[in-house]
Amino acid sequence: DVEFLRAHYGVESFVYFSQHAAREHGRLRHLRLLPLFQHLTPHLLRDVLRLAHKTCLYLRTYPPLHPAQQMLRAEGCVHDCMVPLAPRRQVVYPLGELGHNAPSWRIMQQQEAFAVRFLSRKLTLEPKVVLNTRVVVVGASLTALAFLEVLALCPHLRFTSLTLVSPHGFPDNRIHGDAHFLSTSCPPSRCSDSALLAVRSVVAVVTGRMVALQRAEKWVVLSGGGRVPYDHLIIATGLQHQVPCPTGAPLGGPQTDDLQTDDLQTDDLQSPQTEDPQSPQTEDPQSPQTGDLQPGDLQPGDLKTPEPGDPESPQTGDPQIPKTPQNGDPQSPKTPQTEDPRSPQDGDPQTPQSGDPQTPQTRDPQTPQTGDPQPLPGGPPPNLLTLTDQRDCDAARDLVCLELLETGGNAVVYGGGLDLYTCVETLLALGVPGSRVHLVLAPPGPAPAPCCFGDPEVGRAVDGALRGAGVPVHRDCVLARMDTDGGSGRITSLSFSTRGAPLHLPCGVLFNFSGEGVDRDVFRSVHGASLVFDGRLVVDAHNFLTADPAVRAAGPLTKFSRRYRAERWAHACYSSREVGRALAAAMLALLDPTVEPPTGRPDPDHLIPEYSLPRVRAGRLPGGFHYLHVSKPSPLPPVQPPPSALPLFQPPPPPQQGAAVVTGSVDEGNYFRIHLDRHQKVDALTCLSLEPLPLSNYLCLYGRHQLLLNQLLARSQDGPTPDLYSLTPHGSQRRSQSCAVIGPGLPPDLPLLHRFFREPWSLALFHDRFPDLEQEIQQGLESLPLTDEDPTTVTELIRQLAAGRPDLRGGDPALFLRERFARSHARAALRTSALNYLSFNRSQLPGYMPRGPL
């Protein structure tokens, strides 16, 4: 299995395979040592390698319940002296079209997922830096997992106290084939499987929920009463779908005139003083701001409005620090003390004063009002399913198969966003008739709600699939009442307020996707610890710091401080994995003694950092469609002002720059859309197919220039271009009815695009080491001179041409640059780098190598 390990794990980051024979690789299965001799483990393994005539040693680690893991007998000291290997992203090969050019079966064989640790003779002489700092991570979101992955894969560091606090423990990324209830922002792949990462052996998992935070003692209080001490606390719980609360509005007739803006947001239960029109929104454009807060959790007096001239008030634009006195919890010296006569005492609710310009008028939360969301007495009913992770999806599948299909009740899917449609498709796939699946869409919030699919064509296809399956769709509905069985407490019927007649539905099970917000326990912990909460947890843009220097936070849970004046940008606008890796880099700069700590402020100009990875959404939609949408980070949509506040003259929106290449159609199930920016780089793509998509391959297209895509635009002008994707046999090119290029200066009609990204030439783009080749070529263009007589580099020549070189004399700059580059040293270096790249990765790219000498 040496070739398999070389192709699937980063072994070559530590050794060159050309310097080690195949017989010099060994696998460690069992090792038992007395505690007295465990500190001598590196010396023992070095002598074992010498006596066995081995140079490389591997240790496989399977998931805890795997049968192979039960047979392994290896002490923890072995894990400490070996280095973990990171899994490599794999190329999805079109085996039917490659033929004999496909990689060897030793590389393509499917094996059980496992993590690998590695040791060589050189590594036995390199000691690791032991860090006993207690790092506690709350939440098992994508941001938290990316943070732990970076820390656990550091080869020169050994963390002895990494702890993960999560309600369901360590997440399981393996998704069952019939439990795709939730869409995902990170498509499942073998590279993201937790079983491939050597994290479980480093991270201690504590099952529980954070209910309180003691900043003075540095304790995290859990729901079961336990306490977890920390030196550095990371809060990355993300956002979860919240349990809906019926409004209790009367259902006697049409509700168009009675519904207010706040009534339509069924889960927006936060205090009006925390409602910031520019606070970060979730990826779901129809979800409210903070849907987890109940009336009385945050009162209007909890946040102090800065008075002019107050020496203790923060500067203009800074978020305010809520004051919530806790019994026995001393205030942190970092937190400014405020005196507010209107602040509640021991949970006593207060009503904002009349005429306060900072606080809108609200009703007393203790007095029930018609149209107010009412909390559910006794907790959620057993047939109300609020899905947050894969374990909830597995439980929902069991309930549908064991109860719903036998009893014949209705499945009501309520809320907004992409998760609604993936849930409907899963219910239809499990055998629930379409007439018994009711899709109830909540009304949009104050911000304009764009299409949740990112493309109107996808929405049109999904609407047609819902009509074809017989699924009733109800729009702009607000949950008003739940009728439950007095004995079991199960929901029997639901009533919704609409803009017309009320909607009454019998209910066998309710799938709730009514909004994503901060978990209630997390909010109470943060608010009780006097951390700044302004709709989201306020953090520093570069160091991820909260008001407490020992507490950091990242992910959609957070927002940037107001001093950055970037209210429309937050961590929710970026890739969660990239944010988690940036958080790990900030922590390693503080903990790693081999890295010099940064000097000075990282943001002297109060600028937010830039993230480059795209935002990804994928899932299975009604009609059997496989959906993928990749887009660049974009700001949150602005809140739409009321019509009376709109100016008399509104400037037209700026024209969209770039071009859109569209092929296929949603009717045929082969829709593919690529958008190019003004620099002709891919900044967005949307795929809708009836066949499974090679997700890891298509993610590599983002950020690539169209010239790297085999000159996509130039080939379209010369003749028919292959389709962007197609699963037809090799050689059978079919014609598509819809194909166009939209953009200035481009041909109005593009010929058929067929099987474009399944051709053998594109495999090099999908390889995980192609970015290394790009970086090497870029360095050569910036350092190598054009000729021996002319020391100018290609990069400098491009800058001179852009600035207007005087000796060009009105000629064509592109032709001039092409002629100079053809005679330069950089061209030969570029050719050599490309050939070395293909030669070094010949095992995975066999079709590129020539058979004879060059």
Salt bridges, closest charged atoms under 4 A:
ASP1 OD2 - ARG60 NH2 2.94
GLU12 OE2 - ARG6 NE 2.74
GLU12 OE1 - ARG769 NH2 2.62
ASP47 OD1 - ARG50 NE 3.77
GLU75 OE2 - ARG32 NH1 2.87
ASP80 OD2 - ARG158 NH1 3.39
GLU97 OE2 - ARG755 NE 3.62
GLU97 OE2 - ARG758 NE 3.50
GLU112 OE1 - HIS66 NE2 3.88
GLU149 OE1 - ARG577 NH1 3.98
ASP172 OD1 - ARG174 NE 3.32
ASP178 OD1 - ARG397 NH1 3.36
ASP231 OD1 - ARG134 NH2 2.89
ASP276 OD2 - LYS559 NZ 3.26
ASP276 OD2 - ARG562 NH2 2.32
GLU283 OE2 - ARG615 NH2 3.38
GLU283 OE1 - ARG617 NE 3.78
ASP297 OD2 - ARG520 NE 3.71
ASP297 OD1 - ARG524 NH2 3.07
ASP302 OD2 - HIS527 NE2 3.54
ASP310 OD2 - LYS304 NZ 2.88
ASP340 OD1 - ARG342 NE 3.81
ASP356 OD2 - ARG342 NH1 3.13
ASP372 OD1 - ARG363 NH2 2.49
ASP389 OD2 - HIS168 ND1 2.59
ASP394 OD2 - HIS176 NE2 3.82
ASP398 OD1 - ARG397 NE 3.48
GLU403 OE1 - ARG490 NH2 3.10
ASP419 OD2 - HIS241 NE2 2.95
GLU457 OE1 - ARG460 NH2 2.74
ASP463 OD1 - ARG475 NH2 3.95
ASP483 OD1 - ARG481 NE 3.26
GLU516 OE2 - HIS241 NE2 3.68
ASP519 OD1 - ARG209 NH2 2.54
ASP521 OD2 - ARG209 NE 3.19
ASP534 OD2 - LYS559 NZ 3.25
ASP534 OD2 - ARG562 NE 2.72
ASP540 OD1 - ARG563 NH2 2.98
ASP548 OD2 - ARG215 NE 3.10
ASP592 OD2 - HIS156 NE2 2.86
ASP667 OD1 - ARG460 NH1 3.96
GLU668 OE1 - ARG734 NH1 3.85
ASP683 OD1 - HIS675 ND1 2.80
GLU759 OE2 - ARG755 NH2 2.62
ASP768 OD2 - ARG88 NE 2.84
ASP768 OD1 - HIS767 ND1 3.11
GLU774 OE1 - ARG704 NH1 3.07
ASP788 OD1 - HIS825 NE2 2.76
ASP790 OD2 - ARG820 NH2 2.62
ASP807 OD1 - ARG805 NE 2.74
